[in-house]
Amino acid sequence: MKVASLPENESARLSALASYQLMDSEQEQEYDDLAMLAAEICQTPVALITLIGAQRQWFKSRYGTELTENHRDYTFCSHAIIDDQEIMIVSDATEDSRFFDNPMVTQHKVVFYAGVPLVNPDGYALGSICVIGNEKKQLNDSQIRALKILGRQALQLIELRKKVYEYEEVNKALEESNRLVRKFAERVAHDIKNPLGNIMLTAQALRSKAEKAGHDGYYRFIDISLNSAKKLVDYVNELLRDTKNSTGVGEVKKVFSLTHLLEEVTSMLTIPENCKLQLPLDAEICSSRIALEQILLNLLSNAIRYNDKILPEIKIQFEQTAEGYNFVVRDNGIGMSAEVLNNIFEHGYCSGVFDRFSNIGNGIGLGTVKSQVERLHGSIEVESTMGVGSTFFLYLPK
């Protein structure tokens, strides 16, 4: 028995197949009708619409058999999807060097096979529509043409089902967006711009006076206040734009520099002079800039605030993979107890722990981090040891 070789694009093909959400789905009449037509037109006892996964071939529709799947190594369709022809026909499997000792032939008495690969618009063969018989057989030109047409109809059904699934996901995103809009309105309100505007005007006036008086040493502190106020205005404006986004699914992803992003984040923080801050090398990222900025700002702010060491250390590591972006934010701070770890991302949860400035957090920062990560369909986890420090693991998909 000859096992079919894997397609050169096998990994991408499997990803494409998974995107259709078809494997192990419910039986559907539309597919069953096509399988029945294929059997009647080709005059065979069995017809299938198959999907080929990593290890198995599953039958989306079956006519004339109670089998629902079989091992990929035994399938004729695995050969069909790597065949350059629009249709693969095996008139007598008992005489074919690829199949004569195949269990489907020796045990299930398969002799005839004809299969049309179901190739999606991106060129990935998802499976096939095939007809099977237990006698030697030839298809005439009309039957071959009809089977190809049925293959196109099957693929159209598959593509339509995917569109419906995508529309359902967009609808869910719209509903979630509406919920976020209401939540946003409760927390922020449009008039937050007024006090921020006052802060900016005051900071600008102070800077002007400092320049006239020659107090150069005040520039840095005034600039920090001014830049922070400007950044807060940017946050509010960006979030407002997100809530009004016509797609309802948040900010459009953009390409930006990781180094530039971290420069903006650190410029808004008062980092102790004795703090050892290690940042990763520059890289281009395609994601929501405003969301990632908020995430890293909160993580770094906490790493600074909750650090009681004489020499604070904060390290950010970054790795880009084919699927997404991995960040690790590690500090040598006070660490967290098991109870705090279990609740740290709950919005409004307050650990009751004092920071280095003798303040207690309000439970919003890491709750915001969690919500932003979820909006980007990412994940975040944390490990921590009391007295040793904490490490946050952030993953964002591309």
Order of alpha helices (4+ residues) and beta strands (2+ residues): alpha-alpha-beta-beta-beta-alpha-beta-alpha-beta-beta-alpha-alpha-alpha-beta-alpha-beta-beta-alpha-beta-beta-alpha-alpha-beta-beta
